[in-house]
Amino acid sequence: MKSRSYDGFDGIRWPGVGSMRDVACHRSVLCLLLTAASLPLAAQPASTPGPVVAAVSPVSFSIQAGATSRADSLTLAVSRDWDRQWQTRLGTITGYWELSIGRWFNRNDGPGMRDVTQIGVTPVLRLYPHWAEHWFAELGIGLNLITPHYSSGGRSFSSKFNFGDHIAIGRRFGAQSRQEIALRVQHFSNAGIDHPNPGENFIQLRYTQRW
């Protein structure tokens, strides 16, 4: 079976998600993130002073607004930092668990085109580069329930279960770097588990407050 690609937000093309190879790829990345979250401490205790602020709570709360040409989204999330980090030539690598709940507001009218709810659990890897103080980059892939079935502008999901993978760049600011602002690109699809599988891509702006 041939792998397929799909046009995304503003012409972004995502890799084919219509083959077992793509399902295996999603699973492999997810397993990698889960392994990183569960491994024993590899290089440096999280309490060691460094580019990652360790004097504040590991729990944070986020609000996130997103958009695609077919829908708008609003998401709330709670996150908890991993108690480990790794020092590399690029910078400090750490991560966190994210539990999110969001609402997608359909921009189109028609049969089956309605607002949907998204609930997700995602492990995320984050890099704090040595050469860019307060800045970070991250990637994550998680499991999501999107209900009822999403349909908008000619795109219809065949399953309620979907993967959600994102990349982001952001900056910490404020007292003890307790606040963050980030720009994210997130893709949702079921990785070819069922068809049709057009996927949906959001550009998102995220604000985070750490307590």
N, C-alpha and C positions, 0 to 999 in steps of 0.2 A: 504494500500500500504506500502511495507517495505521501510525503509530508507536505503540508500546506502552510502558506503564510497568509496573514490577514492584515488589512490596512487598519491602522490604529488612529489615535488622536493626531490630527493635523498631519496625516501622511506617514506617521511612524509605522514601520513594518516589523511585526514580531515574528520570531522563528516559527516554523511549522509546528502545529500542535495536533496533527492528525495521525500520528504513528505511535507505536509502542515505544520507540526510541525516545520520544518526547515525554511520555509518561515516566519512563525510567530516569530521564534527566531531572524532572521535577522531584522525584523521589530521592535521587542521589543528593541534590542540593539540600533538601529538607533534612535528610539523614545527617549530612555534614553539619548543619546548624545545630541539630539536636545533640550530636556528639560533642560539639564544642561547648554546649551548655552543661554537659554532664561529666566532662573529663575532670580529673584531678587538677589542681592548680599547676599550671605549666611553667610560669616564668617569674611572676611577681605577685605578691599578695595584693588584694584590692585596697588594703589600708595603707600601702606604701605611697608616700607622696609622689606625685608625677603629674602628667598633663591631665589626668582624669581627676576631677574633684571628688575626694573621698570623704569629706567632712560633713556631707549632707545626707539626707535620707536616700536610700536606694529606690524609693517609690516616687513615681511621677504621674501626673495627669495631663492629658493632651486634648485639644480640640482641633479639628481638622476640617477644612472646607476643600471640596474638589469639584472638578468639572470635566465633562467631555461634551462633544457636540450633541449628544442625545440625552444627557442627564446631568443633574447637579447632585452633590453628596455632602452630607454633614456627619462627622464621625466623632465619637468620644472614646477615649482609650485610657487605660491604666497600665502602667508598665513597672517592672521590677528589674533592677540591674542584676547581672550575674556577679557572683563574688569572686571573679577571676579576671585576669587580664594578661596579655602577652606583649612583650617588648620586641619589636622588629625594626628593621632598618627604615621602614616607612613611617613608623610611629607606634602608638599604643593601640592594640586591638582588644576590644572587650565586647559586651553584648547585653541584651536584655530580653525578657519575655513581655509580650504585649497581648492584652485582652481588649478587643475593640467591639463596639456596636455602632452601626451607622444606618443612615437612611438615604436611599437613592431616590431623588425626585425626578420623575420622568418628564421630559420636555415635549413629548409627543402624545397625541390623543389617538385612540383607536382601540379595537378589540384586543384585550390582553395586555395593553400598555398601561401599566399602573406603577405606583411607587412600591419599592421593595425594601426589606430590612436585611442588613448584612451583619453577621456575627462572626468574629474571627479570633484565632489564636495563632500567634506568630513569634518564632524565635528570630532575633535580629543580631547581626554582626555589625559592630561600629568601629571605625578607624579614626583616631585622633592623630593627625600627622604632626611630626616634630616641627616642621617648618611653618606651620600655620596655627598659631596659638588661638584657642577658642573655637576653631573650626572643626567639623567632622564630616565624614562620609559614611554611609551605611547601606546594607542590603539585607533583605529578609524574604523568606517565603513561608507561608503558613496555610492553614486549613480554614475554609470559610463556608458558612451556611448562608445562602442568599435566597430569601423566601418572600413572596411567591416567586415563581420562575420569572426571570428578568426578560423583558421584551421591549425594544424601543428602536425606532428608526430603521427597521429592517434587520435588526440583530435580535435573535431570540436564543436564550440559554436553554439547553435541553435538560440540565440537571440543577438541583439546588446546592449540591456539593461542588465547590470550586477551590482551586488554589488561588492565592493572592500573593504575587511577588512584587517587590518594590525596590527602587534605588532612591537615594536621597542625599542631599548636601545641606548642611545647616551650620548654625553658629550659636554658641552659648553666650549669655550676657547677664548683666545684673549682679547683685551681691552674691558672692560665692558661686557665680555661674549657675544660679538656680533656674534660670529661664533659658528657653531655646526657641529658635525659629528655624524652620526647615522647608525646603522645596522638594517635593517627592513626585515621582512618576510610578504609578501602580497599575499592574495588569492583572485582570481576573479571567480565569478560564478553567475548564475541567481537564486540560491536558489530553484531550482526545478520549476520555473515558466513555463519553457518549456524544452523539451528534444530533443536531448541529452544534458546533462549538466555535462561534465567531469571536468570543472574548470581548472584553471591554477594557479601555485604558483611561485612567484618570490622571490629570495633573492636579496636585494637591498642595495647599499651603497649611502648615502645621505649627501650632504654638504649644509649648510644653512648659509646665510649672513643676518644679521639684520641691518637695516639702521636707 
